[in-house]
Amino acid sequence: MILIIGGVASGKQTFVQSLGFSMSDIADATLDERPVLLNLQELVTCDTGNPELLLPALLEKAVVVCNEIGSGVIPTDPKARIVREEVGKLCILLAQHAEKVIRMICGIPQTLYDITTLND
């Protein structure tokens, strides 16, 4: 599984398509049979309370894409703070299991982790 993170409109979806996935391969905040999940943060928002329960289904995906929501101003709304923390914890778990972790900035992919280069 490849985990792709980045700010809103940072080029994440375009990058996923450059990997060979079409729009029909991409599920938007929905867990279904499609190989790519876009907007993980929205899925967690809809299912707060125990995001670790999502992990097994997410690990079956080829690509999981999440907006970075942990930077910036801390939300004043308690539920928004909880969601932000849950998304962060889930991304940590995903990164621990990922083959690659890529951060998108201005349409440029930065590889943060790649299991295939660890043995070189």
HULINJO-V90109 format. One record per pair of residues at least 24 apart in sequence whose ideal C-beta (glycine too) atoms are under 6 Angstrom apart, sorted by the first residue. I is the first residue (numbers start at 1). J is the second residue. Records with the same first field share a line. If there is no record, write none. Layout:
BEGIN
I=J, J
END
This chain:
BEGIN
1=59, 61, 98
2=63, 100
3=64, 94, 95, 98, 101
4=65, 102
5=66, 68, 103
6=103, 104
7=68
8=67
10=104
11=104, 107
12=65, 104
15=104, 109
16=63
31=57
35=62
36=63
37=61, 64
38=65
40=64, 66
41=66, 67, 69, 87
44=86, 87
45=83
48=83
51=86, 90
55=93
59=97
64=94
66=91
END
